[in-house]
Amino acid sequence: EDKVVQSPLSLVVHEGDTVTLNCSYEVTNFRSLLWYKQEKKAPTFLFMLTSSGIEKKSGRLSSILDKKELSSILNITATQTGDSAIYLCAGETGGGADGLTFGKGTHLIIQP
Amino acid sequence: DADVTQTPRNRITKTGKRIMLECSQTKGHDRMYWYRQDPGLGLRLIYYSFDVKDINKGEISDGYSVSRQAQAKFSLSLESAIPNQTALYFCATSEPGTGDRYTFGSGTRLTVV
């Protein structure tokens, strides 16, 4: 059974801090690892990672995949209150099956 | 208009009632999915479909059924709703390729009382 585990499940930091969110995965016929941000309703796409060791960046957010360790991290630097959200990690299955296996999410709260 | 539209947005129903959640998309994607989200549990896959004639069970299909009426429409039914089916339901579509391939609807918040 495919499994994605995120840690921590919740995190409270102060504005300006840097945070690192963790994701480990066991996914059959692994294709990619995706990160989403969920604020109110639908998850919004952040990153898709397929190659190990190549960092993807978008502003203050960055992410990297380690296929040897079956893990990924999402970094947010100089956090702002607008970064408060649930961050979801998902492993994508290739081959005959399809779809995403999500972790439980990390609930990140940024205090002013 | 949204690329993936879910109706209704919110619904309260009674135990034992049949209810249908509808999803339509303008993305032209062949692949469609239904997920449910419970607090603290992330999203879990209920059913997915590769095309009109293809339906596949996901992780938690018991108590649910689906219908792919057309490429653009994928509906989820609860034949006899029970309280533990209270959740936030998402429809999603995807296309081959890389990057932002999955498009999620805004969700349907279902409460079974």
HADDOCK unambig.tbl for C-alpha pairs under 7 A between the chains (distance, minus, plus):
assign (segid A and resid 41 and name CA) (segid B and resid 106 and name CA) 5.75 0.50 0.50
assign (segid A and resid 41 and name CA) (segid B and resid 107 and name CA) 6.36 0.50 0.50
assign (segid A and resid 42 and name CA) (segid B and resid 104 and name CA) 6.00 0.50 0.50
assign (segid A and resid 42 and name CA) (segid B and resid 105 and name CA) 6.27 0.50 0.50
assign (segid A and resid 42 and name CA) (segid B and resid 106 and name CA) 4.95 0.50 0.50
assign (segid A and resid 42 and name CA) (segid B and resid 107 and name CA) 6.38 0.50 0.50
assign (segid A and resid 43 and name CA) (segid B and resid 104 and name CA) 6.91 0.50 0.50
assign (segid A and resid 45 and name CA) (segid B and resid 100 and name CA) 6.14 0.50 0.50
assign (segid A and resid 48 and name CA) (segid B and resid 99 and name CA) 5.46 0.50 0.50
assign (segid A and resid 101 and name CA) (segid B and resid 44 and name CA) 6.94 0.50 0.50
assign (segid A and resid 102 and name CA) (segid B and resid 42 and name CA) 5.89 0.50 0.50
assign (segid A and resid 102 and name CA) (segid B and resid 43 and name CA) 5.69 0.50 0.50
assign (segid A and resid 102 and name CA) (segid B and resid 44 and name CA) 6.77 0.50 0.50
assign (segid A and resid 103 and name CA) (segid B and resid 42 and name CA) 5.60 0.50 0.50
assign (segid A and resid 104 and name CA) (segid B and resid 40 and name CA) 5.71 0.50 0.50
assign (segid A and resid 104 and name CA) (segid B and resid 41 and name CA) 4.45 0.50 0.50
assign (segid A and resid 104 and name CA) (segid B and resid 42 and name CA) 3.93 0.50 0.50
assign (segid A and resid 105 and name CA) (segid B and resid 42 and name CA) 5.71 0.50 0.50
